[in-house]
């Protein structure tokens, strides 16, 4: 039977063993003031992350063997942690059967095309997983809030999007939609951290600079998006993302839950 004796400090023998590991000691010493509870939470997060990443490899192996096509799209406010979640999802899987798509603003030629066309061009081939760091849902929230599309273009998108996703699903592609949600206070905190970090300052865009002032407008369009597009056939999963480690775990767990892969697949 597992030893769960409590040490004088309130930690179990297993907790102490974790904290005495390389990861545990780094977690304790990397941040002042030293906090054992916080370090233990981080080590537990790393353990759970590794378990889930093994399952992601299993899922990908299954997808390759069965010629599955999978799309996972990430939406959310600026600084919600979409990129960080995607990195944890993809860092252990086979890069030859996976792509991350983060499209820049459309070219003049693309502006004359059907709105969804440039996204369709990025869809997965057999055995491939494609993750969209923002997607066609730019037109549901970011574009109307910032004046990047007309009211008519917005209305056309909202009329077409559910039918578009129905076609995706009917074609055999598996679609997972994730929205990462943070508070206004947390977004401001993350913006401040980005601005003060020379290695991250490039992340701050003119759109980000206006995000706090336009918070309520984003909320209005976000609610409209959920009301229209949170369908039975293609539902949204809202991930509470104020705490980054837990949000990353929740994202991976949802993907694994949403894709009916064979959990006995050998890797």
Secondary structure, DSSP 8 states (H G I E B T S, - for coil): -----B-TTS-BHHHHHHHTSHHHHHHHHTSSS--HHHHHHHHHHHHHHHHHHHHHHHHHHHHHHTT-EEEEEEEESTTSSHHHHHHHHHSSS-GGGEEEE---S--HHHHTS-TTHHHHTT---TTEEEEEES-GGGGTTHHHHHTSS-HHHHHHHHHHHHHHHHHHHHTT-EEEEEEEE--HHHHHHHHHHHHT-TTTGGG--HHHHHHTTTHHHHHHHHHHHHHHH--SSS-EEEEE-SSHHHHHHHHHHHHHHHS---TT---
